[in-house]
Amino acid sequence: MKTFELLLSSINDVKDFVNTVSKYDFDVDLTSGRYVVDAKSIMGIFSLDLSKPIKVEVHSDDCDKFMAELDKFIVK
């Protein structure tokens, strides 16, 4: 499992993120405060506070390609 933070600052960012995550078979969770949603759920993501970075938990150890695709959203 890998954990990192990302920032989705626009509606297009959310759509791009969901499209990228949906291509993969493993589970990805987003956590904002005490709320946890499925990263493949666009409605779930819009229920979070998107003004702050969101914690991402990838439930796979083989996710290097996935991480590379999300690089533009990752908070460094």
N, C-alpha and C positions, 0 to 999 in steps of 0.2 A: 504494500500500500504506500502511495506517495501523497504528500500533503503540501499544498502551496496556496498562495493568495493571488486572486486576480481582480481586475477592475473592469466592469462592463459599463461604459459611460454613455451609450446610446442604444436606441432600439435596434439599429443595424448590428451593433456589437452583440447584442443578445441573440438575434437571429443567426448570425454567423457562428457563435459559440454553440448553440443548440444543434445546428446542422453538422458541425464538426464532431461533437460528442455522440450524436446519433449514429455515426458511421461505425462506432466501436461496440463490441459485444459486452465489455465489462461495465460494471456499475460505477457511476460517478455521483457523489453527493456534494451539495453546496450548503454551507453553514453560515448564517448571519445571526449573531446573537444566540438566541435559544432555538431558532428555527432551522430545520434541516429539510431540504427539498431535493428531489431527483433532478440532476442536471439536464436530463433529456426532456423536462417539462417546461415549456416556455411560460405557461401560466404560473407555475411554481416560482420561477426565477423572478417574474414581475411582482410577486408578493413579497420579495425581500427588499431590504434597504440597499439600493444600488448606488447610493452616494458614497459608500465606504467600500474598501476592499472586502471580498468574499472569500472565505476559506473553502478550498476544494480538496476533497478526498477521493483519490482514484483507487479503486479496489482491484488493482492489478500491479504486478511487478514488471511486466513487459509493456511499458507505456512510453518509451522514448519517442516514437514517431508521433504519438498523441501530444506529448509535451511540446514537440517542435512545432506542431500545427497551432498550438495555443500560445506560442511565445509572445505574440503581440498583445495579449491580454494580461500576462503574468506581471505581478508587481515585484520589482527587483530591489 
